[in-house]
Every structure is written in structure tokens, then in C-alpha cells.
Amino acid sequence: MNQVKRQSLSVLVDNESGVLSQVSRMFSRKGYNIESLAVGTTEDPAISRITIEVMADEKQTNLLCNQLRKLFPVHSVKLLDLDKAIRRELILLKVNANGYDACNRIIQIANIFRANIIDVSTTTLTIAMIGDASKAEAIIDLVKEFGVLELVRTGMVALERGSDTIYEATKEKGEFDYGKNVL
């Protein structure tokens, strides 16, 4: 029996309105909850990269990848091997910092995690940290005692280590190039 685990998909799509909605609806129609989603333009402003994390087994993941490849605005889909991928997210934490001692302890925690204090008020500190999921969970757990007022996470972004890229053809050249070579 296949084991359900976190799967990380990297998808190159047209950078146009409605594409993200189309991709996320496909997951919803298939009954999958997206655990993490991050989108941004690539080195080509006409193309965006979507990093999607979902809980699925191998068979389900293959189905999702095949369904994504069928979508018109999708250029490429790659399932990332989590052992061979660099995965990071940005978290912002606004923490209660009442008093000098609390402030110092929060700053020490931030320094241990190589996080930055990006805003200071008389009663709060805001921390920015980039890291993997375990690092994010660890800093959140440590600052909970002070009171987390707000927390936001960007969602995971990922790239494969080494020279492997998403451009190594998961679609045949010219497939789904509608409008080209048409009379």
C-alpha cells in the first residue's frame, strides 16, 4: 500500500490572470487540500513558477501531475524529491515583548535562528525568518511563551539541488502550443 506523505510539485505556467485559479480548482475537484502554495515570476516575466505541497501517495501524485500537464497554461510539471530539494519559506512573527528581559530573550532566540528583527514597538517585536518547515516550527514554539500576536507564512518554495532543472522536459516540445503554426 502506498504511503501518504508530503509531496512537492513545481509547475511552470503562463503568467496570466486566472491561471492560479485554474490550477487550484483542479486540486479541489480531485479532493486534495493544498498544504502550501507559493507563486512568483521566473527569470522570464511571461512565466510563473508555482510550488504546491500536498499530502498524497505515489499513485495520487502521478495522477495530479498528469492532470496538471493537461491544463492549457501549464508548460512543465516536476515532482521534487524532498531529499534532493532545497525548500524554504518566509515567516513573519509579531511577538509580545513587554519589558527589557522579554525583548532581550526574543532577540537572542531570533539570533540563534539567524532571523531578523524587522519592526520594534514599545510592546512588540516582529521577526522575519527564512528556513525549512522544522526551523519555522522550532522558532514558533520558542516564542509562544511571550505570546504570538500574529503569524504569517509565505508557503514553501523549492528548487532541486545541483544541475537538475524543471526545464528538462516533462512535456513534449510543442505540445499544447495552441495558436502556433495554425493557418
Disulfide bonds with the S-S distance in Angstrom:
none
